[in-house]
C-alpha cells in the first residue's frame, strides 16, 4: 500500500535551480504522483557564512519503506556530487534531500528520524510544504503546520520565481 511522503530539497552550490529540477525529475522515476512546490530562496539558517539556498518541497506516494526511501534519496544526492564526509556540517552543498514526513508514521533509528526533527523551526521547509499541502498537521504534536509557521521569527525567505516581493518573508 502506498504512503504519502513529503521531501525537502535544498541546494546552494552549483546551478541550484537546475540541480533541483533534475533531482525532482529523478524522484519522478522512482515515486508516484510527484508534485513540487515553487522554489523558495532562503538565507542560511544555521551557518551564515555561505550562499543563500534554493529550497522546495515534493509530495509523492511510495511503496518504499522509510529506510529504502532514505537509501534512494541518499543515492540521488550522491548523483549530484554530495559527499557528506567531505562537507561542513550545515555548510554548502549541491543537493540535500530530507524526508520530512512519511504518512503519519514516526521513525527513530540511528540513520533516520521521521518526522524530520527540525521541521517545525524551518520556514524554508514550512512555506513550500504549506504551499502544496496547506492543511497538514504535525503527526506527533497534532498542531497545524500553519500555526507552527506563525510562531516563527523572520528567516529571510521569499519565492524565487516570479519574485513576489509583496510576499517577502524577512
N, C-alpha and C positions, 0 to 999 in steps of 0.2 A: 504494500500500500504506500502510495506516495505521500511525502511530507512537505509542507510549505516551509521554505527556508528563506532567510534574508542574509545577504553577504554584504559587507562593507569593503569597497575597493578604494585605494588611495595611491597616489604617485606624486613625487616631487623631484624626480631625476630623469633626464632624458626628455623625449617628446611625450609628456604626460597624457595629453589628450589622445594621441594615437595609441599609447600603451593601454589606456583604459578601454578604448573602443575595441582593440584587439583582444583584450582579456575578456570582455563581455562576449565577443564572438566565440572565443574558445569555450567559455562556460556554456554557451548555447549548444555546443556539440555533445555535452555530457548531461545537461539538466533540461527539464521540460518547462514550457511556458515561462520562459525567462522574460522579465520586464525590468527595465532600468530607469532609475531616476535621472533627472538632469544632472549635469556636472556642476559641482559647487567648488569654489575656490576658498581656501581657508588658511589662516595664519597657523604656523606650527604651534601646537598647544603645549607640548612638554619640553621641547628643546628648541629655543628661539633662533639659534644660530644655524639656520638652514632656509632653503627656499620655501615659498608657500606651497601647499599641497592642492591637488585636484582630487576631489572625492565624489563618489556616487554610491548608491545602494542598489543591489539587484535583489529582486524577488524571483523565486523559482520553485519548482517542485522536483523532488528527487526520491528515488528508492534507495539511494546510498545510505549507509549507516553514518552517524556523525564522524567516526574515525575515517571511513572511506572518503567522506566529503573533505575532511581536513587533508588527507593524502592528495586528493585531486587538486585542491586549491594551492597546496604547497608545491605541487608539480607545475602548475601554471605560473606561480611566482618564479620558480627556477627557470622556466622557459624565457622569462623576460629579464633574466640576469640577477635575480635575487640570490644572495648568498649570506644568510643570517650570521654565519660565523665570521664574516669579514666586514660587518657593518656596525656602526654605533647604535646602541640601544636607543630607540625612538628617533634615530637620525634619518638622513636622506635615504630614499630607496626608489627603485624603478617601479616596483609594484608590491603592494601589501593587500592581502585578501583576508578579512576576518569573518569568521562565522558568527553572525550576530544572534540569530535565533534559529532554532531547529524545531519547528512546531511549537508546542508548549513544553517540550522536554527540557529537563535540567541534566547537564552532563558535567561531571567533575572528574578529571583524570590528570595524570602528570602532563599530558600534552594538550589538553583541551578543556576549556570551561565554557559552557553554554547555559544561559545567555551570556554573551560577552560581558566580562566583569566591569568594564568601563563604559558600557553603552549609555548609561544614564547621565554621564558627565560630558559627553561629546556632542556639541552642536553639529559638528561635521558629519556625524552619524544620524542624529535625530532629525535634522532638517530634511535630508534626502529620504530617510525612512518614512517620515510622515507625508512626504510628497506623494509616495506611491501607495501608502497604507495608513491613511490618516486616523483610523480608529483602533490601532494596535494598542494593546496593554502589555505591560511587563509581566511575563509568566510567573515570576516569583512574588513580586510585591502586589500585583493586581492593579497598579496605578497606570493610568493612561500615559503613554509616552508624550502626548501633547502637554500634560500637566508637568511632567518632568522637565520638558524643554522650557516651559515658562519660568521655572525656578532658576535657570542658569544665567550667569552673567554674560555679557558680550564676549565673543570669541573671535571676531574678525572674519565672518563668513558671508559670502554672497554668491548668487547664481552667476556662473561664468558666462553662459550664452543663453539668450541675449543678456547683456549686462543690465541688470534690473536694479539700478542704484536707488530706486524708490523702495526697494526691499532690502536695503543694506543692513546687514547684521554685524554691527561693530562691537 
